[in-house]
Amino acid sequence: MKILYLLRHAKSSWDDPDLKDFERPLNARGLRDVPVMADRFNARNCRVDCIVSSPATRAKTTAGLFSEAIDYKG
């Protein structure tokens, strides 16, 4: 059976009011949370065939850090 995992982007920063919503980066908490979520994912021995992400900065960063942390080879 196929399983779909949905992972929302980590906490993003509102520090720069001049940035468009699409360009907001992760904040310090978001950068800390991604490896924690990956550890939980790995602890359950979840298998990933494909990662799809929004092109928004915070989503791409989350997906990139998450894929590295789970050793994704897609």
Residue, then its C-alpha position, 0 to 999 in steps of 0.5 A: m500500500k502506498i502512503l502519502y506523508l505531508l510535511r508542512h514547512a518549518k517555522s518561518s521568519w517575519d523579521d524582514p517586512d520588505l520580503k514577500d511572503f513567498e521569500r520568507p526564510l526559516n527562523a532559528r526555531g524552524l532550522r532547529d525543528v527540521p532535524v527533529m522531525a526527520d529523526r521522528f520520521n527515521a525512527r518510524n522507518c518511513r520510506v520515501d520515494c519522492i519529495v515534492s515542494s513548493p518553490a517558496t523559500r521556507a518550503k524549499t529549505t525545509a524540504g532540502l534540510f529534511s531530505e538530507a537528514i533522512d538521507y533521501k537519494g531521490 
